Structures are given as C-alpha cells and as structure tokens.
Amino acid sequence: MPTLIKSNFNIVCATLGGFVTLFGLVSYLLKERYYVGEARKRSGDLRAQPGFPLIRVVISMLAGVLVSPHAANFIRPLEYAHGSELDLEAITMDFSRLVLGVQLVLAGVQLPSKYLRCEWKSLSLLLGPGMTMMWIISSLLVWALVPHLSFLHALAVGACVTPTDPVLSNSIVKGKFADKNVPKDLQKIIIGESGANDGLGYPFLFFALYLIKYVGSDGAGQPGGAGLAMGYWFGEIWGYTVILGALYGAVVGWVAKELLHFAEGRGWVDRESFLVFAIALALFIIGTCGLIGSDDVLANFIAGNVFNWDDWFRSETNDDSLQPTIDMLLNLSVFAWYGAVCPWFSFAHSDVVSVYRLIALGILILLLRRIPVIYALHWSIWQVKERQQMLFAGYFGPIGVGAVFYLHVTLDFLEHITIDDVVRDDAARLQEVTRVIVWFLVMCSI
C-alpha cells in the first residue's frame, strides 16, 4: 500500500526545487518589469533602481520565511540539527562559508589582470582607513542605541557588520542595470573591495573578542590579561589567520593557473571540467583552509585573482553561463535558508533591545555606516569621480552573507568563554545582543 513518506530530505528537495522552478517561470518577466523606466533615464544616472538581481535575493528570503516554522512549517531547520541550537548555528556558518568561498573566487576571477597590484592604492584606502572608520561608526551607533552595553562589546557587534557583502554587491554591480548605469571602473573597485574586506573582518572582530575574553569581567575564568589578548591578536589572527590565508590563496591560485595552462595546452581538459575549475578550486580552499584553521574567506578571493593573473581564464569563460548558474542556485538557497532560520520573533520580543531601538539602529547604520566614509575618501579614489558615484558606492555597501558568517564566528567563540563549564554571563549576554542586532541589520540591508 503506497504511503506518503514525509522525510525531511523529500520535503526540502520538493520545496527548494518547486521554488526555483516557479521562480524560473517568471524570472524574465520580473527582469523586464524591474527595468521599466530605465530608457527614460540618462546613461550614467545612478538614481535608477538596482533591479532584478537584488529582487531575486529578496524573493528568496521571503520564500524561506513562508516555508519556515514561522509560517507553513514545511522547512524545519532546528529539526535538521537534531534539536540543537549549536548544531543549527554550525550548519548556517558552514553554508555561509560555502557561498562566500564560491562567490569570492568568482569575484577574484572577474577582475582584470593583476588588478590587486594595479589598484593597490584605492583598495588600501578602502580596506585600511575605510574599514576602520566603518567599524568605529557602526560600533558607536550600537553602543548609543543598545542599553547597558559596554563599548568593548559594541566593537564586537560593529565588526560583524563592517565588511561589505560580496554576494549582494555582485547582485548590484552585475547585469543589465550595472552595464547601463554603473561605470566599469566603479564596478571593479566595488567587487575588489567587497571581496577583500570580507576576509579582513577577522582583525576587527577578534581585537574586541580577545579583550572581552581576557579583560572583560576582570578576566574571570580566563587568566592572561590584555598582554595575552594582544599576543593572540597579532600572532594568531594577523599572522596565522590573515597573512597565512592570503599567502596560501596566492600560492594555490598560482599553482592552479599553471597546472590548468599545462593541461589545457596538451588537450587533457574537456570543456565541462574547464568551466567548473574555479568552483572546484573554491571548494578545495574552503576545505583545506578549514582544516588548518586559517582565513579561507580571504584565501578564496586572493586565489581567484591570482588564478586569473594573466586574464586567460576570464576571457575563456566570459560568455559561458555555468558559473553564473551555480552562483544563482547558491544565492537562492542561502537566502531562503536565512529567511527560515532568522530569529524574527526576537526582533519584537528581545530582552536586550526594543524593536524601536532596532529600527532606529537599522536606519542610522544604512545612512551613516558607509556614506560619510566614502565621501571622506572619494577625493583620493579615482574610480569614484562624481557625486552620484560617491553616493552609489556609499549606499550600496550591503550587509549580508559575510555578516551572518562573522555572527556565527562570534557566537562560537563566546561559547568557549566559560567559568566551570558554563558560559560567562557577559559572554552570554553578548551572544544574544549580537544575534538579534546582526540578523536585524542583515534583513534591513537586503
């Protein structure tokens, strides 16, 4: 007698496949609808709407909400994690790592030959003083609007939302809208900045986290003081995580480029394997950097750019649709997952911050986190030539997958600040504050 087998695997496949299929049936209609009116705008007018790619992200997230336990209850993330919140957070972090890794290799490949070397001045301004100012501004806003929160804790929350998201940034600077309205040089610098600064979020985050661990609550349960905290920050974060990750990415990218040249020159590589090579490279770096505990986010971006150092791979795959297709499937899936796992209920019922303060924080972060920074720096960044371009680059520095990744890095780190195997009180409160604020800001940015 046939029976209905309501396994989680069957439900997930049916739901995700059904959503992507239905979305595909109207994708061109949505694309055309959201470009209505562009012909009336002069070329180069960045006041036009960003259009279809970002709408795709919003629809994916809303679809995730509709099928989640918050609504239809088709997708039950906590059940997939066997009822463990910690396992669910680990799943979300690894999913975010996967999407970031693939996106960042593809972002590195998209950039022209030797881009990091040629545009080091502009990128240095954006990644050095630019990121630092964004971190301080975000932290000050969090500190001002969240009651009973120390500035050190606010620095940790601000660090999570400092990097600009490469997934959402690529949605804005790729496609029909970008080709018509965003200058190519501006597209490239936004891709380059969003790719590099995601991997450089570690020093900002762990500057605060190490001090919280060894200095907060007078270092209760964690002896060592500020000296040990700074030792770990310089040695483990800058040396082992960031610098080693960058060097590893450069070496792997260069070796992969030479091997592919060698094999392709002898006719050993079929077209399908050639097209998927960059994505396989991303998976390899995610896995190997994960094994050694280094910065796989930065390593993937560096590897992608070095892999395309001579512009050969980009020119060979420029007209191919395989990489954008995989990119689209990952984006649809991850934002649907975010819609399902986001703590929506906590926004209105949190004990740490009221919904009114959250709304005010969301508005102020969108207005002040990035626009004043780009305005202050744009005189020295030749790609940002006009006022409209400055506003565009300043406004479209979205908070997305990278912020969710750093949120879960923070939660995992704080889970190990314990006294007698119990999470220390200040760390437990910071977990709740970070979870609510970062998720809310991600949703605001989308």
Summary of the structure (lengths in Angstrom):
residues: 446
radius of gyration: 21.9
end to end distance: 47.1
largest distance: 73.6
contacts: 1553
relative contact order: 0.16
helix: 76%
strand: 1%
